[in-house]
Amino acid sequence: MLKSPLKTQFLTTIFLLHVLTTLQSQPFSTNLSKKSLGFKKEKLTHLRFYFHDVVTGRHPTAIKVAAAATTNATLSQFGLVTMMDDPLTEGLRPGSKVVGRAQGIYASADLKDLSFLMVLNYCFTEGKYNGSSLSILGRNAVFAPMREMVVVGGSGLFRFAKGYAQAKTYSFDLKTGNAVVEYNLISPGFASGKPITQFFLYLPITMAQTLLKQNHIILIVLLFSLLIQGESHKFSRNLPSKSFPFKKEKISHLHFYFHDIVGGNHPTAIRVAEAAVTNTSVSLFGAVVMIDDPLTVGPERTSKIVGRAQGLYASADLDEFGLTMVLNYVFLEGKYNGSTLSILGRNQVMSAVREMPIVGGTGLFDLHVVMRLQRLIS
């Protein structure tokens, strides 16, 4: 998916995607049973580890890849985007046993306070969790004593995971910017009878959008109907489940091909940001690529298009091609036309099969929790 400028630019990478979702069959989908996926009784698991964010020194694990023209003039470094491949350790010391990596992006998204948008995967390397991951999307108010963020999905032993992660700063060096953060993860879930874990992080809800048009700033305030469980407040109300078209759950298998075209006259994947060290890194660490890739019924590029993969992937592994995938599958075929599925996960490009969580969807995919398997074809 990522190519160095010194290498051949004419490349088409095709992926076979298996998307498991709760929908009826289409020409590129089939129904599956829960038993075939190994669903068993749900368990609750607690993980605790330490997150080391190293931004200075000879071997930083977090590197700036983009910034706004005004970033350095703001107290909160608003607009700063950082790519990370931070070690997760069993103990608080840097030399403690490494149990995984935090790979992804954090970005300063608060004009006044130091608060990060967190988009990352916890990739575990220890014991039975080796090769499994958890995906996080949330808000990290850095100077709050305790922060809570959402776990939106997972892979391996964490398939179909949901929950939250709590973060507490253990140490923060104002001179270097290096920090050690304690994480506690609590999560219910199930996958092949094995426990599933969850993280503590924080998810912000945006109520307004600013647009630039003809040199005028137009503030558009959007009214959202939020579906939540809990007591009624001024901006919320309880809704009966019968007011939604909930029906008996079905599990379906969607099968299509993902074409990532990074060269030629009509590329569908373009690099939009990078770190100063990206082109000297063996993994192109820090490269951020925006995509609008076609999804087809067959492996040929001329095959019928059933949708588009739109979003970004970023190289978030210091040592190998490990991508953080943040994208939407926008379907154009049959009854799925206009429906979408949202992905947040880790893509180990050189692995024969990769698994990433689907964290939500729209249209026929409303309120569904699913998973995706991906296999490299060419």
N, C-alpha and C positions, 0 to 999 in steps of 0.2 A: 504493500500500500504506500510505503514511503520509499522514495528513491533519492540517492545523492545526486547533486548536479553533475558530478563527474561520471556518473553511470548512464546507461542507456535510458532515454526518456520515453521511448515508445513501449509502453507496458499496459497490458490489460490483465487485471487480476479478477478471477471469477470465483464466487463463493456459492456453495450449496448451503442453503439455510433451511433449517427445520424449525418452524415456529409453532409452539404448542399453545393453543388458545381455546377459549370456550365458545366455539361457533360451529354452525352446521357445515356440511361438506360443500365445496366448490370443486371445479375441475382441478385446481392445484391444492386441494385439501381433503383430508380424510378424518373420520372420527376415531378417537382413542378411548380406552377405558382407564379409569384411575388406577386400577390394579396393575396395568402394564407399566405405570410410572413409579410403582413402589410406594404409594401413599400408605402410611401407617399412623398410629396414634401420635398426636402432636406432643412435643416435649419443649421444655423451657431450659435454656442454657445461659450461663453467665461467663463471659470472657473478660479478663482484665489484662492490660498491657500498657506499655509506655511508647509514646510517639515522639521521635526525635527529629525536629525540623532544623536542619543545618543549612544556613544561608551564606555563611562566610567560611574562610579557611581554604586549605588546599583541596579538600574534597567535599564541596557543598552537595547536598542532596535536594536542594530546592533552588531553582534558578529563574530569574525574571525572563519572560518571553515577550511581553507586550506592556505598554503603558500609554496613557493619554498625554497630550502636550502639557496639561496642567497637573499631572500626578505629583511631581515633586514640590509643587507649591501648596498642596493641601496637607493638613495635619493627619488625615486618614489614609494618605497615599491612594486616593480614589482613582480607580482605573488600572491599577497595577495588577497584572496577571502573572502568576507564578506556577511553573511546572514542578512537580515534586516526585521523588522516589525515595521516601523517608523510611528508615528502618523502624520496625516495631519490636520492642524487646520485652522480655519477661520481667526484668528488673529495671530500676530507674537509671542505672549507670549505662553510659554508652557502650561499655564492654560487656554488658549483660547478654544473655542468649537471645539471638534474633529469632522471632517466631513468625515474621512476615514483613511485608512492605506496604506503605501507603502510597499509591500511585494515582496521579491525577492532577487536578488544577485547584488552586484557591485564588480568589480574586477579590480585591478590595471594592466593595459595592455599597459603601456608606459614605455620604459626603461629609459627615461630622465626626463619627466615631470609627475606631479601628474595628471593622467588622467584615468578615470574609464570607463570600459565597463559596461553599465547599462542594466540589464535584469530583469524587474519587472512588477508588476501589481499594479495599483492604484485601491484599493477596497473601494468604497464609502459606507457610512453608514448614510447619511443625506438626509431627505426629499424624493422626488421622485426618487433620484439617489440611494437610499438604495438598496444594493444587486447588483448594476451594477459595472462594472470594465472597465478600460482601460489598454492596454498592451503596454509597452515601450521597445524599443530596440535602444540603441544609445551610443554615446560617451560623457562623461562629463569631460571637461577640467576644473578642479576644480577652478583654479585661474583666469580663464577668467571672465571678468565682466558679460557677458551674454553668456549662452550656449543654444544650440538648439538641441533637440532630436526628434526622430520620434515616433509617435503613430502608431502602426502597426495593431491594432484591438481593439475590445472591446466586452462586453457582456451586456445583459439587454437593457437599453435605449441606450447603445453605440454599438449595433450590427452594423457591417459593417463600423465602424468608421475608419477614416484615418486622418492624419494631423501631427501636430508638437506641441512640448511643449518647452517653454522657461523658463530657470532657472536662478535666480540671487541670489547670496549669500547675506543674510542679516547680518549674524554674524558667525564667526568661531573662536573657542577658540584653540589657538596653543598648550596650555598645555594639555587640555583634549581631543582635537580632535572633540568635539561636535560642530555641525553646525545647523543653521537655514537657509533654502533656500526658497525664494519666487518662486512659480510656477504660470505661466499664461498659460492657455490652450485655444486654438482656434481650432475648428473642425467643418467641415461640415459633415452631415450624416443623416440617416433616419432609424427609427425603430418604427413601429406602430404609426406613426404620431408624435412621441415625439422627442425632439432635441437630437442630439448626440454631444459629446464633444471631444476635442482633446488636447494633451499635447505638451510641447515644450521640445524636446531633440535632440540628435545629433547622426547620423549614420556614422561610419567610413567605408571606403572601403579599403580593404587590397589588395595590388598588388604583394606581394611576399610571398613565403612559405619556411621555413627552415626545412630541413630534416636531421636526423642523420643516417649515413650509414657507417658501417665498420670504425668507429672512425674518419670519415671525415665529415666536414660540407659542404653540397651541397646546394647552393642557387638556387632555381628554380623560375624563374620569369615567371609569367603567364600573357598572353595577354588577357584582357577582352574586350568584346564589350558591352558597357554600353548603355542601352536604356533610353534616357532622353529626356525631352522636353525643348527646349531652343535654343539659338544661337549656331552656330558651333564654336568649339575650336580645338586646335591641337590634342587633344585626343578624340574628339567627332565629330559626324556628325548627321545631321537630317535624319530621315528615314520616308518614306511615309507609312501610315498605310496599304496600299495595299500590301506592301512587307511581311506582316505577314498574316497568314491564319485566320484572324478575321472573324467570322461568327455570325449569329444571336445568341444572348445570350440565353442559356437555364439554368434552375435551376434543379438540380437533387438531389436525396436523397440517400446516401449510408448508408447501415445498416450492421454492423458487430460487433463482440465481441472481447474485449481486455482482454487478460489473463496476469495478473501480478503475477508472481510466485517468492516469496521471500525466500522459504525454499525448503527442499528436496535435492535429489541428483543432480538435474539439474535446479537450479534457473535461471530465466531470468532477475532478478532485483537484483543488488548487491550494498550495501552501499560503497561509495568510499571516503566520507569525512564527518566530523562532528565537532561540537563545543565541548568545554570542558564541557558544561552544557547539551549537547543533551540528554544523557541517564537519567538525572534527571528531564527533562522537560516533562510536561504532553502531549505536542504535538510533542516531539522529535525534537524541534526547532534546526535547523542547520544541520540536516541530509541531505546528498546529495546522491541520488541513481541513478546509471546508468542502463539503461534498453535496452533489445532487446526482447520485448514481442511479442508473436504471435497474429495475428488478424485472427479470424475464422468466417465462415459463420454462424455457430450455437454456442450455449452456451457451448457445450461439448468440452473438450480439444482435443478430437479425431476428431472433426469436421474439414472440409476442410480449410486449411490455405490460406488466400487471401493476406496476407502481414505481415509486422513486424512494431512494434512501437519502434523506436530507438532514444535514447537521454537521458535526465535526468529529474527527478523531485526532488524537494527540499522542505523540511518543512520550511515554511516561515511565520508561524503564531505562536505567543507566547502563545496563549490561547487555540486554537483548531486545529484540523487537516486540515490545509489549505496549499495546495501544489502549488508551482510554477512549471508549466509544460513547458518544452522546448524540443521539440522532432519533429521527422519526421515520418509520416506514409509512409512506403515504400511498394508499392503494387506489387503483384506477379501474379495477376490473369487476364487472358484474355487480352483485349486491354489496360488495365491499367498497365500491367507488365512493370516495370521500372519507372513508374511515382511516384511522391511523393507529399505529402501535409505537410506543416510545421505549427506547433502549438506553440503558446506562450500565456499562460493564467493561470488563477487561478482555482484550483480544490478543492472545499470544500467537502472533502471526505464523511462526514456524511450527506450531503444533498441528498435528493432523486434524484434530477436532477441538473446537473451542466452544465453551458454553457461556452465555451471557443472559442476564435477566431482562425480561420485558417488564417495565415498571408501571405501565398504564396504557390507556388508549382512548380513542373517541369514536363516535358513531356506533357501529356494531360491536366495537371493542370497549365500550364504556364499562368502567368498574371491574375490569378483568385483571387478574394477576397471572402472568404466564412466564414461559422461559423460552430460550432460543438456543439451538445448537448450530454450529457453523463448521463447515469443512472446506478446506482449500482444494480447489480443482486444478487451477493453473495460474 
